Amino acid sequence: MTSVDPGSAAAERGLRPGDVVEEVNHQAVEHPGDIAKAIDSAKTDAKKPALLLVSNGEGEVRFVAVPVD
């Protein structure tokens, strides 16, 4: 991620600039645009929240549930 909106659901769940979203709802992210497509799909499929697999620069990998509206 290059930026995270302060006060957003992502920021509240600990996502920070520099984190890498590897998957959204168990779908691999190949390109940055894949994240937006997966979030939009989660909205229409009523899969709320979106489950992100995120890694950071220290090599930590974690799942983060982010509500979608």
PQR file with spaces between the fields and no chain letter, atoms N, CA, C, O and H, PARSE charges and radii, in Angstrom:
ATOM       1  N    MET     1       0.841   -1.163    0.000 -0.4000 1.5000
ATOM       2  CA   MET     1       0.000    0.000    0.000 -0.0000 2.0000
ATOM       3  C    MET     1       0.888    1.228    0.000  0.5500 1.7000
ATOM       4  O    MET     1       1.915    1.281    0.677 -0.5500 1.4000
ATOM       5  N    THR     2       0.473    2.197   -0.764 -0.4000 1.5000
ATOM       6  CA   THR     2       1.236    3.433   -0.760 -0.0000 2.0000
ATOM       7  C    THR     2       0.653    4.427    0.231  0.5500 1.7000
ATOM       8  O    THR     2       1.356    5.317    0.711 -0.5500 1.4000
ATOM       9  H    THR     2      -0.361    2.154   -1.313  0.4000 1.0000
ATOM      10  N    SER     3      -0.639    4.277    0.539 -0.4000 1.5000
ATOM      11  CA   SER     3      -1.249    5.159    1.527 -0.0000 2.0000
ATOM      12  C    SER     3      -2.435    4.462    2.178  0.5500 1.7000
ATOM      13  O    SER     3      -3.035    3.552    1.607 -0.5500 1.4000
ATOM      14  H    SER     3      -1.210    3.554    0.149  0.4000 1.0000
ATOM      15  N    VAL     4      -2.753    4.908    3.373 -0.4000 1.5000
ATOM      16  CA   VAL     4      -3.918    4.425    4.116 -0.0000 2.0000
ATOM      17  C    VAL     4      -4.596    5.657    4.687  0.5500 1.7000
ATOM      18  O    VAL     4      -3.968    6.446    5.393 -0.5500 1.4000
ATOM      19  H    VAL     4      -2.266    5.648    3.837  0.4000 1.0000
ATOM      20  N    ASP     5      -5.879    5.826    4.383 -0.4000 1.5000
ATOM      21  CA   ASP     5      -6.602    6.991    4.876 -0.0000 2.0000
ATOM      22  C    ASP     5      -6.700    6.950    6.398  0.5500 1.7000
ATOM      23  O    ASP     5      -7.195    5.970    6.956 -0.5500 1.4000
ATOM      24  H    ASP     5      -6.389    5.185    3.810  0.4000 1.0000
ATOM      25  N    PRO     6      -6.235    7.999    7.075 -0.5600 1.5000
ATOM      26  CA   PRO     6      -6.367    8.057    8.533  0.2800 2.0000
ATOM      27  C    PRO     6      -7.842    7.976    8.916  0.5500 1.7000
ATOM      28  O    PRO     6      -8.692    8.596    8.276 -0.5500 1.4000
ATOM      29  N    GLY     7      -8.136    7.221    9.947 -0.4000 1.5000
ATOM      30  CA   GLY     7      -9.504    7.072   10.417 -0.0000 2.0000
ATOM      31  C    GLY     7     -10.320    6.064    9.629  0.5500 1.7000
ATOM      32  O    GLY     7     -11.477    5.815    9.969 -0.5500 1.4000
ATOM      33  H    GLY     7      -7.446    6.717   10.466  0.4000 1.0000
ATOM      34  N    SER     8      -9.748    5.477    8.580 -0.4000 1.5000
ATOM      35  CA   SER     8     -10.471    4.477    7.788 -0.0000 2.0000
ATOM      36  C    SER     8     -10.496    3.145    8.535  0.5500 1.7000
ATOM      37  O    SER     8      -9.751    2.942    9.493 -0.5500 1.4000
ATOM      38  H    SER     8      -8.809    5.679    8.303  0.4000 1.0000
ATOM      39  N    ALA     9     -11.359    2.248    8.082 -0.4000 1.5000
ATOM      40  CA   ALA     9     -11.430    0.912    8.677 -0.0000 2.0000
ATOM      41  C    ALA     9     -10.085    0.197    8.550  0.5500 1.7000
ATOM      42  O    ALA     9      -9.671   -0.520    9.462 -0.5500 1.4000
ATOM      43  H    ALA     9     -11.965    2.414    7.303  0.4000 1.0000
ATOM      44  N    ALA    10      -9.405    0.392    7.420 -0.4000 1.5000
ATOM      45  CA   ALA    10      -8.092   -0.237    7.225 -0.0000 2.0000
ATOM      46  C    ALA    10      -7.083    0.284    8.244  0.5500 1.7000
ATOM      47  O    ALA    10      -6.332   -0.495    8.831 -0.5500 1.4000
ATOM      48  H    ALA    10      -9.741    0.974    6.679  0.4000 1.0000
ATOM      49  N    ALA    11      -7.064    1.598    8.454 -0.4000 1.5000
ATOM      50  CA   ALA    11      -6.137    2.186    9.431 -0.0000 2.0000
ATOM      51  C    ALA    11      -6.462    1.706   10.845  0.5500 1.7000
ATOM      52  O    ALA    11      -5.557    1.411   11.626 -0.5500 1.4000
ATOM      53  H    ALA    11      -7.673    2.231    7.977  0.4000 1.0000
ATOM      54  N    GLU    12      -7.738    1.629   11.170 -0.4000 1.5000
ATOM      55  CA   GLU    12      -8.148    1.168   12.497 -0.0000 2.0000
ATOM      56  C    GLU    12      -7.724   -0.269   12.756  0.5500 1.7000
ATOM      57  O    GLU    12      -7.544   -0.668   13.906 -0.5500 1.4000
ATOM      58  H    GLU    12      -8.473    1.868   10.536  0.4000 1.0000
ATOM      59  N    ARG    13      -7.564   -1.050   11.687 -0.4000 1.5000
ATOM      60  CA   ARG    13      -7.155   -2.451   11.829 -0.0000 2.0000
ATOM      61  C    ARG    13      -5.661   -2.650   11.665  0.5500 1.7000
ATOM      62  O    ARG    13      -5.182   -3.780   11.574 -0.5500 1.4000
ATOM      63  H    ARG    13      -7.710   -0.726   10.752  0.4000 1.0000
ATOM      64  N    GLY    14      -4.918   -1.533   11.626 -0.4000 1.5000
ATOM      65  CA   GLY    14      -3.462   -1.615   11.659 -0.0000 2.0000
ATOM      66  C    GLY    14      -2.765   -1.665   10.319  0.5500 1.7000
ATOM      67  O    GLY    14      -1.555   -1.886   10.275 -0.5500 1.4000
ATOM      68  H    GLY    14      -5.307   -0.615   11.700  0.4000 1.0000
ATOM      69  N    LEU    15      -3.483   -1.467    9.221 -0.4000 1.5000
ATOM      70  CA   LEU    15      -2.805   -1.432    7.927 -0.0000 2.0000
ATOM      71  C    LEU    15      -2.036   -0.129    7.799  0.5500 1.7000
ATOM      72  O    LEU    15      -2.529    0.933    8.180 -0.5500 1.4000
ATOM      73  H    LEU    15      -4.466   -1.286    9.258  0.4000 1.0000
ATOM      74  N    ARG    16      -0.831   -0.212    7.265 -0.4000 1.5000
ATOM      75  CA   ARG    16       0.067    0.933    7.171 -0.0000 2.0000
ATOM      76  C    ARG    16       0.654    1.017    5.769  0.5500 1.7000
ATOM      77  O    ARG    16       0.744    0.003    5.076 -0.5500 1.4000
ATOM      78  H    ARG    16      -0.430   -1.075    6.956  0.4000 1.0000
ATOM      79  N    PRO    17       1.056    2.214    5.340 -0.5600 1.5000
ATOM      80  CA   PRO    17       1.767    2.321    4.064  0.2800 2.0000
ATOM      81  C    PRO    17       2.971    1.381    4.064  0.5500 1.7000
ATOM      82  O    PRO    17       3.688    1.280    5.060 -0.5500 1.4000
ATOM      83  N    GLY    18       3.183    0.708    2.962 -0.4000 1.5000
ATOM      84  CA   GLY    18       4.276   -0.256    2.859 -0.0000 2.0000
ATOM      85  C    GLY    18       3.811   -1.685    3.036  0.5500 1.7000
ATOM      86  O    GLY    18       4.509   -2.612    2.625 -0.5500 1.4000
ATOM      87  H    GLY    18       2.600    0.791    2.153  0.4000 1.0000
ATOM      88  N    ASP    19       2.629   -1.892    3.648 -0.4000 1.5000
ATOM      89  CA   ASP    19       2.073   -3.236    3.742 -0.0000 2.0000
ATOM      90  C    ASP    19       1.726   -3.721    2.344  0.5500 1.7000
ATOM      91  O    ASP    19       1.375   -2.928    1.471 -0.5500 1.4000
ATOM      92  H    ASP    19       2.062   -1.139    3.982  0.4000 1.0000
ATOM      93  N    VAL    20       1.826   -5.020    2.139 -0.4000 1.5000
ATOM      94  CA   VAL    20       1.517   -5.612    0.837 -0.0000 2.0000
ATOM      95  C    VAL    20       0.314   -6.525    1.004  0.5500 1.7000
ATOM      96  O    VAL    20       0.340   -7.456    1.809 -0.5500 1.4000
ATOM      97  H    VAL    20       2.112   -5.664    2.849  0.4000 1.0000
ATOM      98  N    VAL    21      -0.744   -6.257    0.239 -0.4000 1.5000
ATOM      99  CA   VAL    21      -1.926   -7.119    0.253 -0.0000 2.0000
ATOM     100  C    VAL    21      -1.646   -8.262   -0.713  0.5500 1.7000
ATOM     101  O    VAL    21      -1.525   -8.058   -1.921 -0.5500 1.4000
ATOM     102  H    VAL    21      -0.765   -5.500   -0.415  0.4000 1.0000
ATOM     103  N    GLU    22      -1.546   -9.467   -0.160 -0.4000 1.5000
ATOM     104  CA   GLU    22      -1.232  -10.655   -0.955 -0.0000 2.0000
ATOM     105  C    GLU    22      -2.494  -11.309   -1.515  0.5500 1.7000
ATOM     106  O    GLU    22      -2.492  -11.817   -2.637 -0.5500 1.4000
ATOM     107  H    GLU    22      -1.645   -9.632    0.821  0.4000 1.0000
ATOM     108  N    GLU    23      -3.573  -11.294   -0.725 -0.4000 1.5000
ATOM     109  CA   GLU    23      -4.840  -11.908   -1.123 -0.0000 2.0000
ATOM     110  C    GLU    23      -5.999  -11.092   -0.576  0.5500 1.7000
ATOM     111  O    GLU    23      -5.880  -10.428    0.453 -0.5500 1.4000
ATOM     112  H    GLU    23      -3.574  -10.882    0.186  0.4000 1.0000
ATOM     113  N    VAL    24      -7.127  -11.153   -1.282 -0.4000 1.5000
ATOM     114  CA   VAL    24      -8.391  -10.620   -0.785 -0.0000 2.0000
ATOM     115  C    VAL    24      -9.408  -11.742   -0.929  0.5500 1.7000
ATOM     116  O    VAL    24      -9.646  -12.240   -2.029 -0.5500 1.4000
ATOM     117  H    VAL    24      -7.224  -11.694   -2.118  0.4000 1.0000
ATOM     118  N    ASN    25     -10.012  -12.139    0.205 -0.4000 1.5000
ATOM     119  CA   ASN    25     -10.977  -13.247    0.219 -0.0000 2.0000
ATOM     120  C    ASN    25     -10.428  -14.478   -0.491  0.5500 1.7000
ATOM     121  O    ASN    25     -11.118  -15.108   -1.293 -0.5500 1.4000
ATOM     122  H    ASN    25      -9.819  -11.734    1.099  0.4000 1.0000
ATOM     123  N    HIS    26      -9.191  -14.806   -0.188 -0.4000 1.5000
ATOM     124  CA   HIS    26      -8.497  -15.996   -0.688 -0.0000 2.0000
ATOM     125  C    HIS    26      -8.227  -15.964   -2.193  0.5500 1.7000
ATOM     126  O    HIS    26      -7.971  -17.003   -2.800 -0.5500 1.4000
ATOM     127  H    HIS    26      -8.631  -14.294    0.463  0.4000 1.0000
ATOM     128  N    GLN    27      -8.283  -14.768   -2.795 -0.4000 1.5000
ATOM     129  CA   GLN    27      -7.940  -14.596   -4.205 -0.0000 2.0000
ATOM     130  C    GLN    27      -6.622  -13.827   -4.271  0.5500 1.7000
ATOM     131  O    GLN    27      -6.486  -12.757   -3.678 -0.5500 1.4000
ATOM     132  H    GLN    27      -8.491  -13.924   -2.301  0.4000 1.0000
ATOM     133  N    ALA    28      -5.658  -14.382   -4.996 -0.4000 1.5000
ATOM     134  CA   ALA    28      -4.342  -13.750   -5.100 -0.0000 2.0000
ATOM     135  C    ALA    28      -4.442  -12.373   -5.741  0.5500 1.7000
ATOM     136  O    ALA    28      -5.240  -12.154   -6.652 -0.5500 1.4000
ATOM     137  H    ALA    28      -5.768  -15.251   -5.478  0.4000 1.0000
ATOM     138  N    VAL    29      -3.623  -11.452   -5.252 -0.4000 1.5000
ATOM     139  CA   VAL    29      -3.531  -10.104   -5.806 -0.0000 2.0000
ATOM     140  C    VAL    29      -2.266  -10.055   -6.658  0.5500 1.7000
ATOM     141  O    VAL    29      -1.153  -10.185   -6.149 -0.5500 1.4000
ATOM     142  H    VAL    29      -2.975  -11.630   -4.512  0.4000 1.0000
ATOM     143  N    GLU    30      -2.456   -9.866   -7.962 -0.4000 1.5000
ATOM     144  CA   GLU    30      -1.325   -9.788   -8.887 -0.0000 2.0000
ATOM     145  C    GLU    30      -0.944   -8.335   -9.165  0.5500 1.7000
ATOM     146  O    GLU    30       0.231   -8.010   -9.335 -0.5500 1.4000
ATOM     147  H    GLU    30      -3.360   -9.760   -8.375  0.4000 1.0000
ATOM     148  N    HIS    31      -1.968   -7.459   -9.207 -0.4000 1.5000
ATOM     149  CA   HIS    31      -1.788   -6.049   -9.545 -0.0000 2.0000
ATOM     150  C    HIS    31      -2.588   -5.210   -8.560  0.5500 1.7000
ATOM     151  O    HIS    31      -3.582   -5.694   -8.020 -0.5500 1.4000
ATOM     152  H    HIS    31      -2.923   -7.724   -9.069  0.4000 1.0000
ATOM     153  N    PRO    32      -2.189   -3.974   -8.310 -0.5600 1.5000
ATOM     154  CA   PRO    32      -2.933   -3.126   -7.374  0.2800 2.0000
ATOM     155  C    PRO    32      -4.421   -3.023   -7.687  0.5500 1.7000
ATOM     156  O    PRO    32      -5.238   -2.964   -6.768 -0.5500 1.4000
ATOM     157  N    GLY    33      -4.783   -3.001   -8.958 -0.4000 1.5000
ATOM     158  CA   GLY    33      -6.190   -2.913   -9.337 -0.0000 2.0000
ATOM     159  C    GLY    33      -7.004   -4.113   -8.902  0.5500 1.7000
ATOM     160  O    GLY    33      -8.225   -4.028   -8.778 -0.5500 1.4000
ATOM     161  H    GLY    33      -4.119   -3.049   -9.704  0.4000 1.0000
ATOM     162  N    ASP    34      -6.324   -5.250   -8.666 -0.4000 1.5000
ATOM     163  CA   ASP    34      -7.029   -6.453   -8.218 -0.0000 2.0000
ATOM     164  C    ASP    34      -7.682   -6.249   -6.857  0.5500 1.7000
ATOM     165  O    ASP    34      -8.710   -6.857   -6.559 -0.5500 1.4000
ATOM     166  H    ASP    34      -5.331   -5.320   -8.767  0.4000 1.0000
ATOM     167  N    ILE    35      -7.085   -5.394   -6.036 -0.4000 1.5000
ATOM     168  CA   ILE    35      -7.637   -5.146   -4.697 -0.0000 2.0000
ATOM     169  C    ILE    35      -9.007   -4.477   -4.823  0.5500 1.7000
ATOM     170  O    ILE    35      -9.974   -4.907   -4.195 -0.5500 1.4000
ATOM     171  H    ILE    35      -6.250   -4.900   -6.278  0.4000 1.0000
ATOM     172  N    ALA    36      -9.081   -3.429   -5.633 -0.4000 1.5000
ATOM     173  CA   ALA    36     -10.353   -2.721   -5.808 -0.0000 2.0000
ATOM     174  C    ALA    36     -11.414   -3.642   -6.398  0.5500 1.7000
ATOM     175  O    ALA    36     -12.567   -3.611   -5.966 -0.5500 1.4000
ATOM     176  H    ALA    36      -8.295   -3.079   -6.143  0.4000 1.0000
ATOM     177  N    LYS    37     -11.041   -4.459   -7.377 -0.4000 1.5000
ATOM     178  CA   LYS    37     -11.998   -5.393   -7.979 -0.0000 2.0000
ATOM     179  C    LYS    37     -12.511   -6.389   -6.942  0.5500 1.7000
ATOM     180  O    LYS    37     -13.706   -6.680   -6.897 -0.5500 1.4000
ATOM     181  H    LYS    37     -10.105   -4.484   -7.728  0.4000 1.0000
ATOM     182  N    ALA    38     -11.616   -6.907   -6.116 -0.4000 1.5000
ATOM     183  CA   ALA    38     -12.014   -7.884   -5.101 -0.0000 2.0000
ATOM     184  C    ALA    38     -12.907   -7.247   -4.043  0.5500 1.7000
ATOM     185  O    ALA    38     -13.859   -7.874   -3.578 -0.5500 1.4000
ATOM     186  H    ALA    38     -10.645   -6.670   -6.153  0.4000 1.0000
ATOM     187  N    ILE    39     -12.611   -6.011   -3.660 -0.4000 1.5000
ATOM     188  CA   ILE    39     -13.447   -5.310   -2.684 -0.0000 2.0000
ATOM     189  C    ILE    39     -14.828   -5.059   -3.284  0.5500 1.7000
ATOM     190  O    ILE    39     -15.838   -5.266   -2.610 -0.5500 1.4000
ATOM     191  H    ILE    39     -11.837   -5.501   -4.038  0.4000 1.0000
ATOM     192  N    ASP    40     -14.887   -4.618   -4.535 -0.4000 1.5000
ATOM     193  CA   ASP    40     -16.175   -4.406   -5.194 -0.0000 2.0000
ATOM     194  C    ASP    40     -16.968   -5.703   -5.274  0.5500 1.7000
ATOM     195  O    ASP    40     -18.182   -5.710   -5.074 -0.5500 1.4000
ATOM     196  H    ASP    40     -14.067   -4.450   -5.082  0.4000 1.0000
ATOM     197  N    SER    41     -16.279   -6.796   -5.567 -0.4000 1.5000
ATOM     198  CA   SER    41     -16.930   -8.101   -5.624 -0.0000 2.0000
ATOM     199  C    SER    41     -17.475   -8.502   -4.251  0.5500 1.7000
ATOM     200  O    SER    41     -18.568   -9.058   -4.147 -0.5500 1.4000
ATOM     201  H    SER    41     -15.292   -6.790   -5.730  0.4000 1.0000
ATOM     202  N    ALA    42     -16.711   -8.216   -3.208 -0.4000 1.5000
ATOM     203  CA   ALA    42     -17.166   -8.535   -1.852 -0.0000 2.0000
ATOM     204  C    ALA    42     -18.424   -7.748   -1.504  0.5500 1.7000
ATOM     205  O    ALA    42     -19.305   -8.254   -0.809 -0.5500 1.4000
ATOM     206  H    ALA    42     -15.823   -7.764   -3.292  0.4000 1.0000
ATOM     207  N    LYS    43     -18.507   -6.520   -1.985 -0.4000 1.5000
ATOM     208  CA   LYS    43     -19.700   -5.700   -1.729 -0.0000 2.0000
ATOM     209  C    LYS    43     -20.931   -6.311   -2.383  0.5500 1.7000
ATOM     210  O    LYS    43     -21.994   -6.385   -1.766 -0.5500 1.4000
ATOM     211  H    LYS    43     -17.791   -6.109   -2.550  0.4000 1.0000
ATOM     212  N    THR    44     -20.791   -6.747   -3.632 -0.4000 1.5000
ATOM     213  CA   THR    44     -21.945   -7.277   -4.348 -0.0000 2.0000
ATOM     214  C    THR    44     -22.273   -8.702   -3.939  0.5500 1.7000
ATOM     215  O    THR    44     -23.424   -9.125   -4.047 -0.5500 1.4000
ATOM     216  H    THR    44     -19.928   -6.686   -4.134  0.4000 1.0000
ATOM     217  N    ASP    45     -21.289   -9.443   -3.474 -0.4000 1.5000
ATOM     218  CA   ASP    45     -21.519  -10.827   -3.049 -0.0000 2.0000
ATOM     219  C    ASP    45     -21.916  -10.923   -1.585  0.5500 1.7000
ATOM     220  O    ASP    45     -22.104  -12.021   -1.062 -0.5500 1.4000
ATOM     221  H    ASP    45     -20.354   -9.099   -3.386  0.4000 1.0000
ATOM     222  N    ALA    46     -22.043   -9.787   -0.925 -0.4000 1.5000
ATOM     223  CA   ALA    46     -22.402   -9.733    0.500 -0.0000 2.0000
ATOM     224  C    ALA    46     -21.379  -10.460    1.368  0.5500 1.7000
ATOM     225  O    ALA    46     -21.721  -10.984    2.427 -0.5500 1.4000
ATOM     226  H    ALA    46     -21.890   -8.895   -1.350  0.4000 1.0000
ATOM     227  N    LYS    47     -20.113  -10.492    0.918 -0.4000 1.5000
ATOM     228  CA   LYS    47     -19.038  -11.081    1.725 -0.0000 2.0000
ATOM     229  C    LYS    47     -18.427   -9.965    2.546  0.5500 1.7000
ATOM     230  O    LYS    47     -17.425   -9.364    2.159 -0.5500 1.4000
ATOM     231  H    LYS    47     -19.835  -10.066    0.057  0.4000 1.0000
ATOM     232  N    LYS    48     -19.041   -9.698    3.675 -0.4000 1.5000
ATOM     233  CA   LYS    48     -18.583   -8.589    4.509 -0.0000 2.0000
ATOM     234  C    LYS    48     -18.145   -9.167    5.834  0.5500 1.7000
ATOM     235  O    LYS    48     -18.919   -9.924    6.421 -0.5500 1.4000
ATOM     236  H    LYS    48     -19.855  -10.186    3.989  0.4000 1.0000
ATOM     237  N    PRO    49     -17.037   -8.890    6.323 -0.5600 1.5000
ATOM     238  CA   PRO    49     -15.981   -8.021    5.786  0.2800 2.0000
ATOM     239  C    PRO    49     -15.121   -8.745    4.754  0.5500 1.7000
ATOM     240  O    PRO    49     -15.233   -9.957    4.569 -0.5500 1.4000
ATOM     241  N    ALA    50     -14.264   -7.978    4.090 -0.4000 1.5000
ATOM     242  CA   ALA    50     -13.271   -8.559    3.181 -0.0000 2.0000
ATOM     243  C    ALA    50     -12.106   -9.061    4.031  0.5500 1.7000
ATOM     244  O    ALA    50     -11.671   -8.381    4.960 -0.5500 1.4000
ATOM     245  H    ALA    50     -14.173   -6.993    4.240  0.4000 1.0000
ATOM     246  N    LEU    51     -11.615  -10.231    3.715 -0.4000 1.5000
ATOM     247  CA   LEU    51     -10.495  -10.814    4.448 -0.0000 2.0000
ATOM     248  C    LEU    51      -9.228  -10.613    3.622  0.5500 1.7000
ATOM     249  O    LEU    51      -9.101  -11.147    2.520 -0.5500 1.4000
ATOM     250  H    LEU    51     -11.969  -10.783    2.961  0.4000 1.0000
ATOM     251  N    LEU    52      -8.286   -9.831    4.172 -0.4000 1.5000
ATOM     252  CA   LEU    52      -7.039   -9.530    3.488 -0.0000 2.0000
ATOM     253  C    LEU    52      -5.896  -10.332    4.103  0.5500 1.7000
ATOM     254  O    LEU    52      -5.797  -10.439    5.325 -0.5500 1.4000
ATOM     255  H    LEU    52      -8.389   -9.397    5.067  0.4000 1.0000
ATOM     256  N    LEU    53      -5.044  -10.890    3.267 -0.4000 1.5000
ATOM     257  CA   LEU    53      -3.784  -11.478    3.718 -0.0000 2.0000
ATOM     258  C    LEU    53      -2.727  -10.429    3.428  0.5500 1.7000
ATOM     259  O    LEU    53      -2.489  -10.076    2.273 -0.5500 1.4000
ATOM     260  H    LEU    53      -5.124  -10.803    2.274  0.4000 1.0000
ATOM     261  N    VAL    54      -2.090   -9.929    4.489 -0.4000 1.5000
ATOM     262  CA   VAL    54      -1.191   -8.780    4.386 -0.0000 2.0000
ATOM     263  C    VAL    54       0.181   -9.148    4.927  0.5500 1.7000
ATOM     264  O    VAL    54       0.296   -9.821    5.951 -0.5500 1.4000
ATOM     265  H    VAL    54      -2.283  -10.216    5.427  0.4000 1.0000
ATOM     266  N    SER    55       1.236   -8.695    4.220 -0.4000 1.5000
ATOM     267  CA   SER    55       2.601   -8.859    4.727 -0.0000 2.0000
ATOM     268  C    SER    55       3.217   -7.472    4.868  0.5500 1.7000
ATOM     269  O    SER    55       2.788   -6.512    4.228 -0.5500 1.4000
ATOM     270  H    SER    55       1.143   -8.149    3.388  0.4000 1.0000
ATOM     271  N    ASN    56       4.238   -7.392    5.729 -0.4000 1.5000
ATOM     272  CA   ASN    56       4.910   -6.100    5.911 -0.0000 2.0000
ATOM     273  C    ASN    56       6.406   -6.267    5.671  0.5500 1.7000
ATOM     274  O    ASN    56       6.872   -7.369    5.379 -0.5500 1.4000
ATOM     275  H    ASN    56       4.586   -8.172    6.249  0.4000 1.0000
ATOM     276  N    GLY    57       7.144   -5.195    5.792 -0.4000 1.5000
ATOM     277  CA   GLY    57       8.575   -5.193    5.521 -0.0000 2.0000
ATOM     278  C    GLY    57       9.398   -6.043    6.473  0.5500 1.7000
ATOM     279  O    GLY    57      10.529   -6.408    6.153 -0.5500 1.4000
ATOM     280  H    GLY    57       6.766   -4.300    6.029  0.4000 1.0000
ATOM     281  N    GLU    58       8.843   -6.367    7.646 -0.4000 1.5000
ATOM     282  CA   GLU    58       9.557   -7.206    8.613 -0.0000 2.0000
ATOM     283  C    GLU    58       9.309   -8.693    8.382  0.5500 1.7000
ATOM     284  O    GLU    58       9.809   -9.533    9.129 -0.5500 1.4000
ATOM     285  H    GLU    58       7.924   -6.071    7.905  0.4000 1.0000
ATOM     286  N    GLY    59       8.533   -9.016    7.342 -0.4000 1.5000
ATOM     287  CA   GLY    59       8.259  -10.413    7.033 -0.0000 2.0000
ATOM     288  C    GLY    59       7.080  -10.995    7.778  0.5500 1.7000
ATOM     289  O    GLY    59       6.815  -12.192    7.673 -0.5500 1.4000
ATOM     290  H    GLY    59       8.126   -8.333    6.735  0.4000 1.0000
ATOM     291  N    GLU    60       6.366  -10.173    8.530 -0.4000 1.5000
ATOM     292  CA   GLU    60       5.181  -10.653    9.239 -0.0000 2.0000
ATOM     293  C    GLU    60       4.022  -10.778    8.260  0.5500 1.7000
ATOM     294  O    GLU    60       3.831   -9.914    7.403 -0.5500 1.4000
ATOM     295  H    GLU    60       6.581   -9.200    8.615  0.4000 1.0000
ATOM     296  N    VAL    61       3.254  -11.844    8.386 -0.4000 1.5000
ATOM     297  CA   VAL    61       2.089  -12.081    7.547 -0.0000 2.0000
ATOM     298  C    VAL    61       0.901  -12.256    8.470  0.5500 1.7000
ATOM     299  O    VAL    61       0.980  -12.976    9.466 -0.5500 1.4000
ATOM     300  H    VAL    61       3.409  -12.546    9.082  0.4000 1.0000
ATOM     301  N    ARG    62      -0.211  -11.591    8.138 -0.4000 1.5000
ATOM     302  CA   ARG    62      -1.391  -11.695    8.997 -0.0000 2.0000
ATOM     303  C    ARG    62      -2.648  -11.518    8.150  0.5500 1.7000
ATOM     304  O    ARG    62      -2.616  -10.950    7.058 -0.5500 1.4000
ATOM     305  H    ARG    62      -0.275  -11.006    7.330  0.4000 1.0000
ATOM     306  N    PHE    63      -3.761  -12.026    8.695 -0.4000 1.5000
ATOM     307  CA   PHE    63      -5.063  -11.788    8.083 -0.0000 2.0000
ATOM     308  C    PHE    63      -5.690  -10.579    8.760  0.5500 1.7000
ATOM     309  O    PHE    63      -5.577  -10.408    9.974 -0.5500 1.4000
ATOM     310  H    PHE    63      -3.787  -12.487    9.581  0.4000 1.0000
ATOM     311  N    VAL    64      -6.349   -9.745    7.970 -0.4000 1.5000
ATOM     312  CA   VAL    64      -7.024   -8.568    8.481 -0.0000 2.0000
ATOM     313  C    VAL    64      -8.423   -8.527    7.865  0.5500 1.7000
ATOM     314  O    VAL    64      -8.568   -8.551    6.643 -0.5500 1.4000
ATOM     315  H    VAL    64      -6.441   -9.884    6.984  0.4000 1.0000
ATOM     316  N    ALA    65      -9.443   -8.466    8.709 -0.4000 1.5000
ATOM     317  CA   ALA    65     -10.823   -8.346    8.237 -0.0000 2.0000
ATOM     318  C    ALA    65     -11.175   -6.867    8.162  0.5500 1.7000
ATOM     319  O    ALA    65     -11.089   -6.151    9.159 -0.5500 1.4000
ATOM     320  H    ALA    65      -9.325   -8.446    9.702  0.4000 1.0000
ATOM     321  N    VAL    66     -11.570   -6.413    6.981 -0.4000 1.5000
ATOM     322  CA   VAL    66     -11.920   -5.010    6.764 -0.0000 2.0000
ATOM     323  C    VAL    66     -13.360   -4.940    6.258  0.5500 1.7000
ATOM     324  O    VAL    66     -13.682   -5.526    5.225 -0.5500 1.4000
ATOM     325  H    VAL    66     -11.639   -6.995    6.171  0.4000 1.0000
ATOM     326  N    PRO    67     -14.230   -4.222    6.983 -0.5600 1.5000
ATOM     327  CA   PRO    67     -15.613   -4.123    6.517  0.2800 2.0000
ATOM     328  C    PRO    67     -15.686   -3.380    5.178  0.5500 1.7000
ATOM     329  O    PRO    67     -14.922   -2.449    4.926 -0.5500 1.4000
ATOM     330  N    VAL    68     -16.608   -3.808    4.341 -0.4000 1.5000
ATOM     331  CA   VAL    68     -16.843   -3.124    3.068 -0.0000 2.0000
ATOM     332  C    VAL    68     -18.260   -2.566    3.088  0.5500 1.7000
ATOM     333  O    VAL    68     -19.186   -3.207    3.585 -0.5500 1.4000
ATOM     334  H    VAL    68     -17.229   -4.565    4.546  0.4000 1.0000
ATOM     335  N    ASP    69     -18.414   -1.382    2.549 -0.4000 1.5000
ATOM     336  CA   ASP    69     -19.736   -0.736    2.525 -0.0000 2.0000
ATOM     337  C    ASP    69     -20.264   -0.653    1.131  0.5500 1.7000
ATOM     338  O    ASP    69     -21.363   -0.141    0.917 -0.5500 1.4000
ATOM     339  H    ASP    69     -17.661   -0.861    2.145  0.4000 1.0000
